[in-house]
Amino acid sequence: MSSFQPLPWDQQAQGQEPYDREAYAQQPYEQLYGHQAYPWPQGPYPQPAGQALPEYYETYPYDPYADPPPEPAPHPVALAPDPAPEPRPGYRLPAVPEASWAVDTRRGKLLGRGVLLVLLLVQAGLSLRLHGTAFEDEALYVASGHYELDNLLHGTRLPADFAGYFSGHPKLYPVLAAVVDSRLGLTGVRILSLLFMLGATGLLYATTRRLFNLRAALGAAALFSVVQSTTVLGNFATYDAAAIFLLALSMYAVVRTDRMRSAAVLLAAPPAALAVAVKYASGLYLPTLVVLAVVTAHRHRGPRALGRGTVLGAGTAALLGAGYSLSGPLGGIGSTTTGRAHGTDSAMTLLWDSGQWGGLLFLAALGGSVAYVLRGRMGEMPWIGGTTTPGRRRRAALGLTLTGTALLAPAYQVHLQTEVSLFKHVGFGLLFAAPMAGLGMARLVGPHFRHPQLGIMLYVLTLVFGMVQAQRVYSFPDSSRLTAYLRNVVDRTGHYLAVEQEVPAYYLRDVTGWNQWQNPYYMDYRGKDGRQYGGPDAFRQAVRDGRFDAIVMRAGVTPDTYRAVKEGLENNAHYRLAAVLPFTTSNGDDAYRVWVRR
C-alpha cells in the first residue's frame, strides 16, 4: 500500500497541487473518499496537530445538514381598502325559449321577419305560376255565391238547395267569393285564396316561434310554404284556403294565451267554429286544438290545464250549436262529410298519394318529435337547468298531437275509400305538423348552423317535389274554347247535358240559368214511352228522345254515362256532332265533343 498522504486541507483549499499525481490517483478508494461517508464534524473544527486552522473555519462554522434558520416574519403593512364598486344599472336576463340554445335578440327578430318575407314571396310566386280556366269546384262555389247573394239582397229564389249538398255553409265563403268575382273576376277570387294561404304561413311562423324558437319557426314556414297543397290552394277558389287560415288563427290564439287565465283561450273559439262552418271537414281538427290547449298550458298550470281545454271545447261547441240553430237544416254535413258515400280506391293508392304530397314534411316532423322527446335543448348552454325545459312526457304529448294530426285526413279518406279532394285535405294536417317539422329541420342543421347543407337539401327537395306535384294536380281541361263555342249555341230556353256542367253554368250565367244544365252523374227521367228511368238508362233514353238541345261530353269522367250517351246517339236523327275541341292535361290528350240538335 502506498504511503502517500494528501496535502493538508489548507493547501488544498488554496488550490495547490500534490507533488505526485500518479501516486495520489493510486490511493485506495476508501482512503480518498471514505471521509464523505461520515458526518462532518460540528464546528468549530479542532485544530490539526502541527497546523493552524484557517481563520474562516473558526469565523463561519458550517453544518450542511442543519435546518436553515427561520426567516424573520415580515412586518405587517397597512394597506388602503379597495374603493367600493360603482353601482351598475340592473339587468335581467330574458328567458331562453323552449328547445332553443340562445335568446332571440332584436336583430335576430328583424332578420327572421326578413327571411319570412322572402319565403312568402317564394310561396306567392309558386302559386301564381299556376294558371288555367275554372275548375268545376271553383265554378260551383262562385256561381252559387252569386245566387246566394241575390237571395240575401233581393230575396230572389234560389235555383237549388245548395245547403243540401255543399261541404260548407253556402252563405259564407261563396258569398264572399261572389262579391270579389263581381269586381275582379275569377283571378281576384284566386288572389283572395292566396292571401288566406300567405296569412296561414305567417300565423304558422308566429305559432312555432312561440312554441320553440326563431329557427324552428323559419323552418316550419319554409317547408309548409312549398308543399303541393299550399301551392295549389294559394291559387284555388274554394273553401279550403279560408278554412286553413281560420284554423291557423285558432291555433295561434291557443298557443299565444298559454300563460293567461283559462278564459283567455276563448279567443280561439270563434275562428275554430267559423272554420268548421266554412268547411265542415275542419271539425276533424277541433280535438287537436283542444288537446293543444291543455298541453301548452300544462307546463305552467299543471293539472289545472285540463280546465283550459274544457273551456275551449265548450265555447266552440256553443258557437257551433248557435250557428246551426240559426242557419236551419244543412244536409251537406251528412252528404259530404259525416255520411259521405264510399268509393272504390284502395288504401295503398291513398297512402301512396298522401306520402307523395306531404311525406317529406311528415318525416321532418316525425324526426323533430323524436329529437324533442330525447332532448329538450341542444345543450350549447350547459348552465341552463332542467327546470326551464318541459318534461319528457309533456314533450312527447306535444309531438304526438301535432305530428299525428297529419294522418287524420288520409286515415279518414282510407275509411271512405275515396281520393276525391285528398290533394287539398292533406294540407290541413300538414299545417299542424309543420311546427314539429320546423324543429326537426333546426335539429338537422344543428347548433350554430353546424350542418346548413342538410337543411338546404331538405328545403330544396320539398320545393322541387311541391312544384312538380302542384303542376300535375293543377292541370284542368281548358274550357275557354268550349265556352266561346257554347255562347253561340245556348239561350235561356234550352236544356243542356254537359260534363262538369258547373263550368259552362258559371261562365254563361248571363245567358243561361242554373237549372238549364244537367250533370252526368245522376238523373231521373220519364220517357216519351211513359216509363220512369234512372241512372245510365235515364241518360240513354233522354238522348234518344231528343231531350237536350246540346250535349257536351268527354271520356274518363263518368264512363257509364258516357257509354250510355254514345249508345243513345247511335242512329239518332235528333243530333249531329258539331265540334271537337281538344285540350291537354297532365293525364294526356283529350277533347270535348259537342252535339247539337238538328
PyMOL commands that set and color helices and strands:
alter all, ss='L'
color gray80, all
select helices_A, chain A and resi 9-13+21-25+29-37+55-59+106-128+136-154+162-164+173-211+214-224+228-233+239-256+262-278+280-327+332-338+347-374+386-388+392-405+408-416+422-445+447-449+452-473+480-486+502-507+514-516+536-544+559-569
alter helices_A, ss='H'
color red, helices_A
select strands_A, chain A and resi 496-498+517-518+524-526+532-534+550-553+575-585+588-597
alter strands_A, ss='S'
color yellow, strands_A
deselect
rebuild
show_as cartoon
